Amino acid sequence: MVCNIKQNTLIKKIHKDIDRKFDKVIYINIQNFSINGCAIYQKRKCFFKITDEDYFIKEINGYLISYKEIPTMTILFVKYLSHCKKYLIAYNFNNKVKENSGLLNDILVKNDKTNIRDKATDRELKNILDAYSTIYSRKKVFRSYCPSNIFFIERINSRLDKWYMNCSDFKKLIVINGKYNFNLQNILKETKEYFLNNKNKKYQCILSQGDPNTLNISSTPCFFDLATAGYNPIIGELAITIISTLIYDNYFCPKYHSKSYYLHELAIEQSSLFEPNLHYKYNKSNIYINSDIITSDIRKKYILSYLEILKKNNIHIGKEIKYYIIMRLLCVFNVRKMSKKDYYYSLYLVCYFYKNIDNNFYKSISDIINEMGCV
């Protein structure tokens, strides 16, 4: 009740600021960390987001560095909102984006239950992959500071340490599929040490949007949400793409961040299709987890095609990508707050990727993908 009152108060303050700026406000969507919506401006449909100052600066910087280099929508105007003390950014609307259509997410969701794709679907996926082909074919730079660091090293203290380092389960021996043993606390310490020891290392970077989850990419193609746009490490870009596409955006995110799927709720309806066949038991010293990983045929083929683009551009990826994958598996949501099944599934995924990724990255990740089950 208190949350609803605060949200209604915030919406009233926002309307005081924006009603005179727009011809009509179509909707406002308030999520955990963002506010966005759709409106009519000078008789044209536009998408807007309302942010705090820090995010506003990041979004504008990301837009300025990327809008001529990667496909993005054009900013119409920005405005400081005095009543709610936030900033408004209004973009041209991508008219391809409609209810349950227009995003990479929608293409995948629509085809998750079939192995047969029509020519229109293949053409849309090819358009997106062609955009990535262009991005990865450009000159690479080496940088230590990157916008997407916020998903990795900047979450070591705020999430990895805070959420998991004192968790008793992470001190137990994890046995997966009856034959492989892992100490999760040691894996976490190893992950933390990797990022702290390499915080000044210069990584091979590309100019990218930086947060390539499937809701941030349209079929046209176009990239949305530019707060992490800039020169980002390929290794982090790839880790986010793999985990988001194959596991998170079809299963965990629709369940635990459903507001992100406003007008794209079919993903929420279908999330149960991706529940693993998982069984667990535990005692004072051990946790036993037997599971598989469920994705879909179209997601597997999309990622395998994506990997081919990197290989064609002679991009080397080493086994250290497993640390980036672990951060994506554990530091998007606090998995300890998930259902029991999803909690143990998350522990299983950490151990599974940790074990199976080696220095022959392209072979090992292809093996992992090919072993995944399909809905």
Sequence and secondary structure as in RCSB ss.txt:
>XXXX:A:sequence
MVCNIKQNTLIKKIHKDIDRKFDKVIYINIQNFSINGCAIYQKRKCFFKITDEDYFIKEINGYLISYKEIPTMTI
LFVKYLSHCKKYLIAYNFNNKVKENSGLLNDILVKNDKTNIRDKATDRELKNILDAYSTIYSRKKVFRSYCPSNI
FFIERINSRLDKWYMNCSDFKKLIVINGKYNFNLQNILKETKEYFLNNKNKKYQCILSQGDPNTLNISSTPCFFD
LATAGYNPIIGELAITIISTLIYDNYFCPKYHSKSYYLHELAIEQSSLFEPNLHYKYNKSNIYINSDIITSDIRK
KYILSYLEILKKNNIHIGKEIKYYIIMRLLCVFNVRKMSKKDYYYSLYLVCYFYKNIDNNFYKSISDIINEMGCV
>XXXX:A:secstr
 HHHHHHHHHHHHHHHHHTTTSSEEEEEEE SS EEEEEEETTEEEEEEEE HHHHHHHHHHHHHHTTTS    E
EEEEEETTTTEEEEEEE  TT BTTBSBHHHHHHHHTT S   HHHHHHHHHHHHHHHHHHHS  EEES  GGGG
GTGGGIIIIIIHHHTT GGGGSEEEETTTEEEEHHHHHHHHHHHHHHTTT  EEEEEE S   GGGEETTTEE  
 TT EEEEHHHHHHHHHHIIIIIIIIIHHHH GGGGTT THHHHHGGGG    EEEE SSEEEEE   EE HHHH
HHHHHHHHHHHHTT    TTHHHHHHHHHHSSS GGGS HHHHHHHHHHHHHHHHH  SSHHHHHHHHHHHSEE 
